[in-house]
Amino acid sequence: MTDKVLFALTSHETLGDTGRRTGFYIPEVAHPAAVFEAAGYEISY
């Protein structure tokens, strides 16, 4: 059985009705995903 990693991402611009901006930058996911994948983990986005 392969260990798995799930990256939960958001497409919302703001956090609820707080007006605070949210989101992610591609390197915040791409770099760790490459490390996990190289270590044999199955990646889900």
N, C-alpha and C positions, 0 to 999 in steps of 0.2 A: 504494500500500500504506500502510495506517495503522499508525503506531507503536503499540505496546501496552505497557501496564503491568499487572503482576500483583501483587496484594496477597496475600501468604500469611499467613493468620491461624491462630491456635490456639484450640481449645475446651477444652484441658486446663487443669485448675486448678493443677497443680504440675509442676515441671520434673523429669521422670523420678522417681527415688526420692530426690531431694535434699531434698524438703520445701519448696523455694523456690516461691513463688507465681509464676504466669505469666498471660498473657492480654493484652488490649488494651483501650483506651478508644475509643469510637466516634470522637471528634474526631481521634484519631491517624491514622485512615484517611479519614474524611469530608473533612477540610480539604485534605489533599494530593490526594485523588481529584478534588475539585472543580477544583483548579488544573490538574491534568493534563487533565481532560476539557475544560476551557475552552481549553486549548492544542491540542486536537484529537486527543489520545491515546484509544485504545480501552482501557477499564478492565475487568479481570477480578478477581473476588474468590474 
